[in-house]
Amino acid sequence: MNIYSIRGAITIEENTKENIVINTEMLLNEIIEKNNINKENIINIVFSTTNDITKAYPAIATRNIGITDCAIMCLQEMYVEESLPMCIRVMITVNLDVKKQDLKHIYLKEAKKLRPDIALKGSGFAVAVDGPAGSGKSTVSKIISKELSFIYVDTGAMFRTITLYCLQNNINCNNTEEIVKNLQNINVSLSFENGIQQIYLNDENVTEKIRTQEISKNASIIAQIPDVREKLLNMQREIANNNNVIMDGRDIGTNVLPNANVKIYLDADIDERAKRRCEELSLKNEKFEYEQVRQGIIDRDNLDKNRKIAPLKKANDAITINTTNLSISEVSEMIIKIIKENIK
């Protein structure tokens, strides 16, 4: 047996004794059931409530469900501006014969917003982020995935990986027939380290190799090939079905994950996007000319928006954010707020 602390939280609808007790019972029963806890193995319970809960102590609920032989403490939290109102938190210390990673912390109702990584674990909550090159999709998505403990999936990297294979093997990116013939020789796989995607081409980590101007220029051509898209689409959807993900690309909200829980469309002025791409290349010590980078982005936009299959466009139910005059942290905070508002 090992001693563990299991966390939980729930919000109430009314500051009444009845509502406080009913919701606390719901939270305690959920924690006990999901963790298969024998009540005799509960060592102590600590409750805390926001300061707008005053009509009863949540500890009343412990007696109602038959917990009578452990230490219980009830605290009221100090006021914190913009904190989640009408919230009851609990920490239960128990003796359990399980592994720590198998513990199930429980967040119910509006309290799910406090810990979406826990509350949505295994639920397949999907965030789709679309937009043109240089709009900030990848940078922002990585930050959000780390903040919320979601898996970040960069779909563009998958197309870039197939493009890399073609360039390495002297296959013309306009030769659709030759590319389709070689798809059986291309194994694209992903791993996630601290929520960040690492991408492999036939067991070689090519995460850094695919970030060149030549790859960028040809990836849109590769992305128009139906067989390539089908090969990767199944992989992308399977990841989203089994994980909480934030996925960025050109057609995530419209084609890859049309039922995503949250859809975001990022955009920015062409000069700002060119500036960002130049800064990115500079950090990698790559040579570039601003006008060529700018024209390359314009060309990429035209290809993406006018391709016959799954073109770049805003989903009807997507929220547009223009990032031209916003910092990375500002955009990230806006999207995190939107995600939390959509967690039910």
Secondary structure as the mmCIF struct_conf table of DSSP 4:
data_model
#
loop_
_struct_conf.conf_type_id
_struct_conf.id
_struct_conf.beg_label_comp_id
_struct_conf.beg_label_asym_id
_struct_conf.beg_label_seq_id
_struct_conf.end_label_comp_id
_struct_conf.end_label_asym_id
_struct_conf.end_label_seq_id
STRN STRN1 ASN A 2 THR A 11
BEND BEND1 GLU A 13 THR A 16
HELX_RH_AL_P HELX_RH_AL_P1 LYS A 17 LYS A 34
TURN_TY1_P TURN_TY1_P1 ASN A 35 ASN A 36
HELX_RH_3T_P HELX_RH_3T_P1 LYS A 39 ASN A 41
STRN STRN2 ILE A 42 THR A 49
TURN_TY1_P TURN_TY1_P2 ASN A 51 ASP A 52
BEND BEND2 LYS A 55 LYS A 55
TURN_TY1_P TURN_TY1_P3 PRO A 58 ALA A 59
HELX_RH_AL_P HELX_RH_AL_P2 ILE A 60 ASN A 64
TURN_TY1_P TURN_TY1_P4 ILE A 65 GLY A 66
BEND BEND3 ASP A 69 CYS A 70
STRN STRN3 ALA A 71 GLN A 76
HELX_LH_PP_P HELX_LH_PP_P1 GLU A 77 TYR A 79
TURN_TY1_P TURN_TY1_P5 GLU A 81 GLU A 82
HELX_LH_PP_P HELX_LH_PP_P2 SER A 83 LEU A 84
BEND BEND4 PRO A 85 MET A 86
STRN STRN4 CYS A 87 LEU A 96
BEND BEND5 ASP A 97 VAL A 98
HELX_RH_3T_P HELX_RH_3T_P2 LYS A 100 ASP A 102
STRN STRN5 ILE A 106 TYR A 107
HELX_RH_3T_P HELX_RH_3T_P3 LYS A 109 LYS A 113
TURN_TY1_P TURN_TY1_P6 LEU A 114 LEU A 114
HELX_RH_AL_P HELX_RH_AL_P3 PRO A 116 ALA A 119
TURN_TY1_P TURN_TY1_P7 LEU A 120 GLY A 122
BEND BEND6 SER A 123 SER A 123
STRN STRN6 ALA A 126 ASP A 130
TURN_TY1_P TURN_TY1_P8 ALA A 133 GLY A 134
BEND BEND7 SER A 135 GLY A 136
HELX_RH_AL_P HELX_RH_AL_P4 LYS A 137 LEU A 148
TURN_TY1_P TURN_TY1_P9 SER A 149 SER A 149
HELX_LH_PP_P HELX_LH_PP_P3 PHE A 150 PHE A 150
STRN STRN7 ILE A 151 ASP A 154
HELX_RH_AL_P HELX_RH_AL_P5 THR A 155 GLN A 168
TURN_TY1_P TURN_TY1_P10 ASN A 169 ASN A 170
TURN_TY1_P TURN_TY1_P11 CYS A 173 ASN A 174
HELX_RH_AL_P HELX_RH_AL_P6 THR A 176 ASN A 182
HELX_RH_3T_P HELX_RH_3T_P4 LEU A 183 ASN A 185
STRN STRN8 VAL A 188 GLU A 193
TURN_TY1_P TURN_TY1_P12 ASN A 194 GLY A 195
STRN STRN9 ILE A 196 LEU A 201
TURN_TY1_P TURN_TY1_P13 ASN A 202 ASP A 203
STRN STRN10 GLU A 204 ASN A 205
TURN_TY1_P TURN_TY1_P14 THR A 207 ILE A 210
BEND BEND8 THR A 212 THR A 212
HELX_RH_AL_P HELX_RH_AL_P7 GLN A 213 ILE A 222
TURN_TY1_P TURN_TY1_P15 ALA A 223 GLN A 224
HELX_RH_AL_P HELX_RH_AL_P8 PRO A 226 ASN A 242
BEND BEND9 ASN A 243 ASN A 243
STRN STRN11 VAL A 245 GLY A 249
BEND BEND10 ARG A 250 ASP A 251
HELX_RH_PI_P HELX_RH_PI_P1 ILE A 252 VAL A 256
TURN_TY1_P TURN_TY1_P16 PRO A 258 ASN A 259
BEND BEND11 ASN A 261 ASN A 261
STRN STRN12 VAL A 262 ASP A 267
HELX_RH_AL_P HELX_RH_AL_P9 ILE A 270 LEU A 283
TURN_TY1_P TURN_TY1_P17 LYS A 284 ASN A 285
HELX_RH_AL_P HELX_RH_AL_P10 TYR A 290 ASN A 306
BEND BEND12 LYS A 308 ALA A 310
BEND BEND13 LEU A 312 LEU A 312
TURN_TY1_P TURN_TY1_P18 ASN A 316 ASP A 317
HELX_LH_PP_P HELX_LH_PP_P4 ALA A 318 ALA A 318
STRN STRN13 ILE A 319 ASN A 322
TURN_TY1_P TURN_TY1_P19 THR A 324 ASN A 325
HELX_RH_AL_P HELX_RH_AL_P11 ILE A 328 GLU A 341
TURN_TY1_P TURN_TY1_P20 ASN A 342 ASN A 342
#
